[in-house]
Amino acid sequence: MNHANTPHELRRLQARANALSQLLDVHEQMVIEQTGRLTQALEHNCQQSMALQDVAAGTAAATGKDFFRSLVRYLASSLSVKYALVGTLLKGNNPRIGTLAFWAGDALGESFEYELAGSLCHEVMAQGFRCVSQGVKLAYPQFDKFVELGIDAYCGMPLVSRDGRVLGILAILHDLPLMVRLSCL
């Protein structure tokens, strides 16, 4: 070994060791962050599973109109939203939605009808699942029911027959912004 190169070689090895240590620190931080994301995803899946179990348990014994009433109640409760509705498409010159059941905060609300044109439900029935996490009453001021109820957030999906015909809609609504966790429903 050449003694003249020893201090230089030692500095070079020390620099490499420092660089490797920094690289390991970066990788460790990435693993910690990824573990956190995986933990959140598992918790999210657990919450969704529990919500579905609550809805299934709450509606298992019900049939007909009672089924729809149970469905909106347990859907709103399980997802911690104020409102839920299930509606059927009423055909005619001006297609409308007629609610089969409407959960209104802490009890079943009165059924109502509304024009499909210009509503979020129309977009859902034409395009599929839609979730607007906030700003609904501002974006759809022409929909009196949203304004009346103070609706800020909405998620809806079409109810479709086996042959692909849209029969109605299932929606949750809330007077506060929705948490991101609902975006994957």
Secondary structure by P-SEA (a helix, b strand, c coil): ccccaaaaaaaaaaaaaaaaaaaaaaaaaaaaaaaaaaaaaaaaaaaaaaaaaaaaaacccccaaaaaaaaaaaaaaaacccccbbbbbbbccbbbbbbccccccccccccccccccccaaaaaaaccccccccccccccccaaaaaaaccccbbbbbbcccccccccccbbbbccccccccccc
